[in-house]
Amino acid sequence: MKFDDIRKLHQKRYRQELGYFLVEGEHPVLELQKAVSRNPPLQACELYVTKEHAHWPSPFETHVISEVQMAQISDTRTPQGIVALVPMWPAPAPRDDEHGIYLYEIQDPGNLGTILRTLAWFGNFRCLLSPGSVDPYNSKVVRASMGAIFHVPMELDVQLPSLRERFAHIACLDMTGQPLQSPGFKAFDCYLFGNEARGLPREQLATLDAKPFTIAGRGAIESLNLASAVNMCVYELNR
């Protein structure tokens, strides 16, 4: 890919047009390299490094560039000297032991990155993003995921009504549901989580016959952070 095109990948429309995104930093690149054996499309990655990383061991084609060029493709104030050019790859086919985690119009990049990190830690989860969600290839999401984006099967633009055809048993988080510790909480195939401000659309939930559960609290605030709620639910599923 031409260097001028790589510089454009900080913009969503060019990521979509070219089918690539950027990953910056040693730890995320190490996680990327671990994922290659399970995701053959990632073999097409390329690495751009400054001279201090010129001998970085990598299975990818590596280009040594100047610090000025690195600053042009970096998305941080202090470039770390190592950036990977990564092709967007399709999610593998679902496995029988997977749970679906559906995020409806999630907007905060930090929330999505944190959620991906949690799903990667526990394993056997698939992340489904609705239309109108934050771009998962946004640099803020990629950084917050700390490389977890390479270890979680992820599907984009999944319409909420389509879940009925895919999952026999669906649960959601709701303030009036049964406690998370209820014996039946682990019996579902897919778990729905709503937008940070608006939650889930109730009229569509009714058609899905989604079973509501709640995280009981004793404090005075109105709601939990979305990533915190997902983390608690995923922990409970693995407890």
C-alpha positions in Angstrom: 0.0 0.0 0.0 1.2 3.5 -0.8 2.5 5.5 2.2 0.0 8.3 1.5 -2.9 5.8 1.7 -1.6 4.5 5.0 -1.7 8.1 6.4 -5.4 8.3 5.6 -6.3 5.2 7.7 -7.0 7.3 10.7 -10.2 8.3 8.9 -13.1 5.8 9.0 -14.1 6.2 5.3 -10.6 5.3 4.1 -10.5 2.3 6.4 -13.7 1.1 4.9 -12.6 1.9 1.4 -9.2 0.3 1.7 -10.1 -2.6 4.1 -7.1 -1.9 6.4 -6.6 -0.4 9.9 -3.5 0.6 12.0 -2.3 -0.9 15.2 0.4 0.9 17.2 2.6 -0.1 20.0 4.7 -3.1 21.1 2.1 -5.0 23.1 -0.8 -4.8 20.5 1.7 -5.9 17.8 2.8 -8.9 19.9 -0.9 -9.9 20.3 -1.4 -9.5 16.6 1.6 -11.8 15.9 0.1 -14.4 18.3 -3.2 -14.4 16.4 -1.7 -15.1 13.0 -1.7 -18.9 13.4 -5.5 -18.8 14.0 -6.3 -16.1 11.5 -4.6 -16.8 8.2 -5.8 -13.4 6.6 -3.5 -11.7 9.1 -0.5 -13.0 7.3 -1.0 -10.0 4.9 0.0 -7.6 7.7 2.9 -5.3 7.2 5.1 -3.6 9.9 6.4 -0.1 9.9 9.2 0.6 12.3 11.8 3.3 13.1 15.4 2.2 13.4 15.2 1.3 17.1 12.8 -1.5 16.2 14.6 -2.4 13.0 15.4 -5.9 14.4 11.9 -6.6 15.8 11.2 -10.4 15.2 8.1 -10.6 13.1 6.5 -12.9 10.5 5.4 -9.8 8.5 7.0 -7.8 5.8 8.8 -5.0 7.7 9.6 -1.5 6.5 12.1 0.8 8.3 10.9 4.4 8.1 12.1 7.7 9.5 10.8 9.3 12.7 9.1 12.0 10.6 7.2 9.4 8.6 6.3 7.5 11.8 4.8 10.7 13.3 2.7 11.0 10.1 1.0 7.6 10.6 1.0 7.5 14.4 -2.1 8.5 16.3 -0.3 9.4 19.5 1.6 12.5 20.6 4.7 10.3 21.4 5.0 7.7 18.7 6.2 4.3 19.9 8.1 3.5 16.8 6.1 0.5 15.7 2.9 0.4 13.7 1.2 -2.6 11.9 -0.9 -2.3 8.8 -3.7 -4.9 9.4 -6.3 -6.1 6.9 -9.9 -6.4 8.1 -10.8 -10.1 8.3 -14.1 -11.9 8.4 -15.3 -13.5 11.7 -14.9 -17.3 11.7 -18.0 -19.4 11.8 -19.6 -19.6 15.3 -18.7 -22.5 17.6 -21.2 -24.5 19.6 -19.6 -23.5 22.9 -19.7 -19.7 22.2 -21.9 -17.1 23.9 -23.0 -14.1 21.9 -22.5 -10.6 23.4 -24.6 -8.1 21.5 -23.9 -4.4 21.9 -26.6 -2.1 20.7 -25.4 1.2 19.3 -22.4 1.4 21.7 -20.7 4.8 21.3 -17.7 5.0 23.6 -14.4 3.6 22.1 -13.0 3.0 25.6 -16.1 0.9 26.6 -15.8 -1.3 23.5 -12.1 -1.7 23.9 -12.5 -2.7 27.5 -15.3 -5.1 26.7 -13.2 -6.8 24.0 -10.4 -7.2 26.5 -12.7 -8.9 28.9 -14.2 -11.3 26.3 -10.7 -12.2 25.2 -9.6 -12.9 28.8 -12.5 -15.4 29.4 -12.7 -16.8 25.9 -15.6 -18.5 24.1 -17.4 -15.2 23.4 -18.5 -13.6 20.1 -19.0 -9.8 19.9 -21.9 -8.7 17.8 -22.2 -4.9 17.0 -25.4 -3.3 15.9 -25.5 -0.7 13.1 -24.7 2.7 14.5 -22.1 1.5 16.9 -18.6 3.0 17.2 -16.1 1.7 14.6 -14.2 -1.1 16.2 -11.2 -0.2 14.1 -11.0 3.3 15.5 -7.6 3.8 17.0 -9.0 4.5 20.5 -10.9 1.2 20.5 -7.8 -0.7 19.3 -5.6 0.9 22.0 -8.2 0.2 24.7 -8.5 -3.4 23.7 -4.7 -3.9 24.2 -4.6 -6.4 21.3 -7.8 -8.3 22.4 -9.4 -7.3 19.1 -7.3 -10.0 17.5 -8.7 -12.7 19.8 -12.4 -12.1 19.8 -14.7 -13.1 16.8 -16.5 -9.8 15.9 -19.4 -9.2 13.6 -20.4 -5.7 12.5 -23.8 -4.2 11.5 -25.9 -7.1 13.0 -29.5 -6.1 13.1 -31.2 -6.6 16.4 -34.3 -8.5 14.9 -31.9 -11.0 13.2 -30.9 -12.4 16.6 -34.2 -14.3 16.8 -33.2 -16.5 13.9 -29.7 -17.2 15.3 -30.3 -17.7 19.0 -32.9 -19.8 20.7 -32.5 -18.3 24.1 -31.8 -14.5 24.5 -31.2 -12.5 27.7 -30.8 -8.8 28.3 -29.9 -6.4 31.1 -32.8 -4.5 32.6 -33.4 -2.7 35.9 -36.5 -4.8 36.6 -35.1 -8.2 35.8 -34.2 -11.2 37.9 -30.9 -11.0 39.8 -27.8 -11.9 37.9 -27.1 -14.7 40.4 -30.3 -16.5 39.5 -29.7 -20.1 38.5 -31.1 -19.6 35.0 -28.7 -16.8 34.0 -26.2 -19.1 32.4 -28.7 -20.9 30.2 -28.8 -18.4 27.3 -27.1 -18.3 24.0 -26.9 -14.5 23.5 -26.8 -11.5 26.0 -27.9 -8.1 24.9 -26.5 -4.8 26.2 -27.9 -1.3 25.3 -26.5 2.0 24.3 -24.8 3.9 27.1 -27.5 6.6 27.3 -30.7 5.1 25.8 -30.3 1.4 26.6 -32.2 -1.2 24.4 -35.3 -0.4 22.3 -38.1 -2.0 24.3 -40.4 -2.5 21.3 -37.8 -4.8 19.6 -37.0 -6.6 22.8 -40.6 -7.8 23.0 -40.4 -9.5 19.6 -37.2 -11.3 20.7 -38.7 -12.6 23.9 -35.5 -11.6 25.7 -35.4 -12.6 29.4 -34.4 -9.6 31.6 -31.8 -9.8 34.4 -30.5 -7.0 36.6 -27.3 -6.3 38.5 -28.5 -5.4 42.0 -26.9 -2.4 43.6 -27.2 -0.5 46.9 -25.8 2.9 45.9 -27.4 6.2 45.0 -26.3 6.5 41.3 -28.7 5.7 38.5 -26.8 3.2 36.5 -23.5 1.3 35.9 -21.0 2.0 33.2 -21.7 -0.3 30.2 -18.3 -1.9 30.2 -18.6 -2.6 33.9 -22.0 -4.2 33.4 -20.7 -6.5 30.6 -17.6 -7.4 32.7 -19.8 -8.4 35.7 -22.1 -10.5 33.5 -19.2 -12.3 31.7 -17.6 -13.0 35.1 -20.9 -14.5 36.4 -21.1 -16.7 33.3 -17.7 -18.1 34.1 -18.1 -18.4 37.8 
